[in-house]
Amino acid sequence: MSTEPRPVYVIGAGPGGLAAAAALRARGVRAVVVEKADEVGASWRGHYDRLHLHTTRRLSALPGLPMPRRFGRWVSRDDVVRYLEKYAEFHELEIVTGVEVTRIERAAPEAAEPDPAAGGRQARRPRGRRGRAAAAPDPGWLLHATGGRVLAARAVVVATGFNHTPALPDWPGREAYAGRLLHARDYRNPGPYAGRDVLVVGAGNTGAEIAVDLAEGGAARVRLAVRTAPHIVRRSTAGWPAQRTGILVRRLPVRLVDRLGRAVARVSVPDLSAYGLPRPSTGLYSRVREGAIPVQDVGLIDAVRAGRVEPVAAVASFDGGEVVLADGSRIAPDAVVAATGYRRGLEGLVGHLGVLDGRGRPLAHGPRTLRQAPGLHFTGYTNPISGMFREMALDADRIAAAVARGLGIRPPGKGRRQDDGLPDTGLRPVDPPA
């Protein structure tokens, strides 16, 4: 067992971070989870009340702990939170809450630990068969955190979440809008909007479900502003979940999946063109590759056909108490809910390291790392049609294997704990809630 004192730090105590920490622990690597909120699963706690996983319970479990059958096939937001709490407790994860990591930097070469076998002195570098010095120990990473903390890490797993920073378009006139404007992150339930006229902006899964929630919850009128017509799929057909189809087709050629998607849509989803929601002109999987996940129907089709949700053109601007739409029409809703997505919010944390693309997404994901950033891993920053929880679970095992291999750590034997003899990190862990 290595006596290297620096742990691997996992940033974020959501499903991706907890899964990575559990997989690392199982391989004998000490992992410390650092979370800026006061509890695990903070992002899930903040979602709207109606939310359920669009993936099945059996295909959404994280490594080492199935989701209970009592959660049902489509797991609710509250049950996801309960599962994450239990997951942290079950795996005895070392979690520090209330600490935000604000910047990650490469440690200087002298930060590499001295060889304990050399009595605490810097050991001589071993030489290969040709007399060349072997590679120097990897210096690892420095994490700058709130409270002036600087944490030394052997490796880092960044798991701050796909839905990190709300993205609210800078519509002209937005600041002077006389009605109520909120991002979907701040929407909880339809109660405050009973009897009111509400415009939901964005026809992704969140926007579609909030529109249905409002229509069923007593809003007087609900309109859904659509910029690009989405692909709509049934969440389940004859007991077969859409997620399983996504798993089966994700590695097939894009053109083939597009053709299959059109054929399935003609049979399973009615044409809503007469209601202002035409079939998309681009293929389903082509849109997925661009980052647009199909909308799983949880009541939108029936609500549109019944006139309880009215599709309208995209928002162009605001003018006093009115919303100007892209087709030139004007409406005056009491409230506007912007389901306009999120940004990853990684620029301040790692943007200076050259590891992000032009849209702020990690260039390498899962077990892969970039040459200039060895030991820096990212998980949970894609939204695949096979299911995000499922992919984070697979990523966790792959990341753990890559980290353990890079550190030369073998999985612990029976009765042996990976953190025996390791010094304190200087952070005070908290017991995860039951």
N, C-alpha and C positions, 0 to 999 in steps of 0.2 A: 504493500500500500504506500502511496506517495505521502510524504509529510509536508508537501507544499501547502503553506497556510492560506493562500488566496483561494477563495471559492469561485465558482461560476455564478455570475449574477444574472438573474432573469428579471427583466423590467416589465412589470404588468402582471396583476393577479386575476386576469380574466381566464377564459378556458384555454387559450393558447399558452399562456405563461404557466398556468398550473400543470397542464399536460407535459410541457417541456421539463419542468422541475421534477415531476414524478418520474419521468423516463430517465432523467439524469441520475436521480437518487437510486433507481433500480440498477444502474450500471456502476454504482460505486463512486459517483461524482457528487461532491457536495455542491448543492445549489441553494442560493439564497434569493428569494423572490422579494423584490422591492416594489411597493405599490403606493402611489400618491394619495389614494383615497383611504378611508378608515376601515374598509371592508373588502373582501374579495368580491369579484363579479360586479364592480361598481357600474360599469356600462349597462349591464343587464338590469340592474335595479332601476335605472333611469328610463327604460323603455316604456312605451304605452301599455296600459293594463291588458288590452285584448291580445297582445302578441303571443303567438305560439311558434315553436320551431316549425319550419316548413319541411324539415327532414324528419325521418322517423326516429322514434326512441332508440330502436336497436342499432341504427346506423349513426347515432349521434353521441354515443358514449366515448369518454376519454380513456386512455390506457389504464387498465388495472381495476376499473370499477364500472360495472353495468349500471344503466339507469333503471330504477325500480319499475316494475310492471304497473304499479298503481298510478304512475304518471300518465298512463295512456299512450296511444300511438303518437299523438302530436303534443309535445311537451309544452306546457305553459311557461310564461316568463317567470312566475313565482317558483315553479318547480325547477327551472333551470338554476335559479339562484340557490335553492335548497341543495341541489346536486353539487354545485360548485363548493358550497360550504362543507358538505360532507366529504367531497373529494379531497379537499385540503386536510381535513381531519384524518381521513382514512390513511392517506399516504404520509402523515406526520411531516408535512412540508414546513420548512423554515421560512416564515413570511414576516416581513417588516412592513407595516402600514404607516401612512402619514409622512412618507419620505418620497420626494419627487426627484428623479434623476433628470437633470437639465442639459447635460452635455457629456458626450463620450469622446475620449481622446486616447490615442495610442500612447502607452507608457514608454518612457525612455529606456534604452537597452540596459542601463544600470539598474533598472527596477526589477530585473529578473532575480529571483531568490538565490542566495548562496547555497551551495550543496551541503546538506546537513552532514553528510559523511565526511566533509572536510573540516569538521569542528566549527562550523559557522563562518569559515573563511571562503573566499571565492575560489571555487575549485578550478584546477587547470582543465582546459578544454581538451577532451579526448581527440586522438588523431586516428584517421582512417588508415587503410592499408597502404596508401601512397604517401603517408606522412602529412596529409593536409588536415588542418583543424576541422573538427566537426562543427555543424551549425551551432551558434550560440543559443542559449535558452531563450524561448520566446518571452518578451517582456510583458505581454498581456495588455491590459487596458486600464485606464483610469476613468472612474465615473464621478462626475461632479454633481452633487446633490444638495438639496435644501439644507439650511443650517450650516453651510460651509463645509460639509462633509466631502471628502475625497476617498473613494473606495477603490481598492486595487483588485482587479479581476483577472483570473486566468483566461476566461472567455466570457462572452456576453451573448445572451439571447434577448432580442428586442421583441416584445409582444404587447405593445401599447394599444393595439386594437385597430381594426379596419374602420370602425365608426368613431374616430377620435375627435375631430374638430368639425363642428357643423359648418357647412358651406352654404352661405346665403348670398344669392346673386346681387350684384350692385345695380339693381333696377333704377333707372332714372325716376326721381320723385319718391323713392322709397322712404327717405327720412321724414318726409312731410305727410305721409299717409295718415288720414284721420281715423281709420279703423284699427283693429288689432292685428298685428303681424307677428307671427312666431314661427320658429323653426320646429320641425317635427319632433326634435329631441325634447321640446318643452310641452308637447301634447301628451296628456295622460288618458283622458276618457271624454265621452261626449257630453257629460253633465253640464259644463259651463256654456255649451252651445245650443242647448235645447231651445227650440223656437227661433233660432237665428239663421241667417243666410251666411254660408261658409264656402269659401273657395279653397280647394286643396290644389297645390301646385306640385306637379310631378307625378307621372304615372308608373313609377316603379312599384315594388312590393309594398313599401311603407306607405306611399301615397294612396295606392289602391285600397289597402286595408283600413287606413284612417278614414277615407271617404265612405266606405261601407259602414264603419263604426259610427260615424256621424249620422248617416242616413237611418241606421237602425236605432240610434240613441235619441232621436227626437229633434234633430236639426230641421228647421223649416224648409231649407233648400240647400242642396249640396252640389257644387260644380267641381269638376276635375279638369284642371288645365293641362293639356297634353302637347308637348313639343314634338315628340316622335312617337308614333303609335307603337305600343309594346307588343311583344309576343305574349299571349296568354295561354297557359297550360293548366289542365286540371291537376290539382294536387295529388289525386289518386283516381285511377280508372279501373273499375272492376277489382278493387283491392290492390292494384299494382301502383306503388307510389312513383311519382315523376322522378324522384331522386334516383331510384334504381335504373331508370332509363338513362339518366345523366351519367351514371357510373359506367354503363355499358357502352355509350357512344362517345365518351369524351376523347378517346384516342383514335376515333375513325376520321377519315378525311372530311374536311369542313363541308365541301360540296355535297357529299353523300348525306351528312346529317341534316343539312339544309333541306334537301329533297324529302327526307323522311319526316322532318318537322312539318313541312307544308302538307304532306299527306295526312298526318295525324291530326293537324289542326282542322282540316276540312271536315273530318269525321267527328271530332270531339268538341270543337269550339264553334258556336254559331257566328255568322258574319254580323258584326255590329256596325257596319258602315252606315246604315240608315240612322244610327243613333250618334254619329260623330266619332266613331272609333273604328277606322278601317283596318283591314289586315295590313301588317307591315310589308313594305316593298323589299326589304332585305331579309336574307335567311336567318333562321333562329340561331344557328351556331356561329354564323358570321358576326352576328350582334354580340354573342357571348364572348367571342375573341376580342371584341372591342370594349368589353367590360360591362355590357348590358345583360343582366340576368333576366330570364323570362318571368313574367308575373304569374305567380301561382294563384289560381282562383279560389278565394275564400268568401265568395259572395258578390264579386264585382259584376260578373256577367248578368246575374239575375237583377241586381240593383240598376244596372244600365238599361236593361230591357224594360224594367218596370218604371223607368223615369225617375227613380229615387236618387240616382247619381247621373248628372248631365255632363258629358265631355264637352269642353270648350277649347278654343285655341290657346296657345302658350301666352304667358304674361309678357308684355312688351315694356310697360312702365306703369307708374302710379301718378295720379293727378288729383290731388286733394283727397277726397273720399272715394274716388273711383279708381278702378283698375282698368288699364287700357290693354286690350288683347292684341295678339299679332295680326288678327284679321281686321283690325280697326274698330271693333265693337268695344263698348264700355259697360262695365258692370259695377255695382256698388255693394259688395258684400260687407257684412258686419265684421268678419274676421277672415284672415288669410293664413292658412297653415302651409308652410313651405317645406315640402318633402323633397328637398333638392340635394340630398346626399351629404357626404362628409369628405373631408380631406384627411390624409393619414397623419399630418402634423409632425413629420419627422425632421423637418429642415433644421430646427434649432438643436435637435439632439445629435444628428449625424450628418447634416447637410454638408459640412466642411470636409468630410472624409471621402467624397467622391463615390458614394455608394448608392445614390439615388438617381433615378432617371428624370427627365424634364418635367414629369407630372408629380414628382415627389414620392415615387414608389421605389422600393428596394430593387436594385439591379440583380441581386442574388437572393434566393429564398430557400428556406428549409436547411438542408445539410450543406448546401453549396455556400462558399464564401468567396469574396474577391481577393485577388492576389495582394492588393494593398491593405486588406482588412482581414487577415487570418484570425479565426476564432470569433468573428462577429456575425451572428446568425439572426435571421428575421423569420417570424412565423405569424400567420394570420392576416397577411396583407393581400390575399387574393380572395375572390368570391366565386369559387368554381360551381358548376352545375351539379357536381357530385356531392355537394354539401360542405359547408365550411367547418363544422365540428369534426366531420369525418377526416377531412384533409389535415386539420390541426393535430388530430390524434396520430395520423401517419407521419406527419412532419416531426412530431415530438420524438418518436422512436428513432427516426433517421438523424435528427440533430444530436440526440444523446449518443448514438453510435459514433458519429463523426467527432464529437467533442472528446469522448473517452479515448478514441483512437489517437487523436491529436495529442492528448495529454499522457498517453501511454498507460492508461488505467484499465485494469481488468475488472470485470464485475466482482463484487464482494462475494466471498464464500459464505456458507451457512454459518449464522451466528456472528458474522462480522459486519460492523456498521462502517459506512464510508466516511463518517465525520469523526471517528475516534482520534484523539490526539491533535485535532486541528484547533488553532487558537481562535479566540473570539474575533468577530469582524468589527466590533465597535458599535454595531447597531443592535438595538434591543428588539428581538422578535416578539411577536404576539401570538397567543394561542388562537388558531382559527376557530370561528364559532361552530358549534355543533349543528 
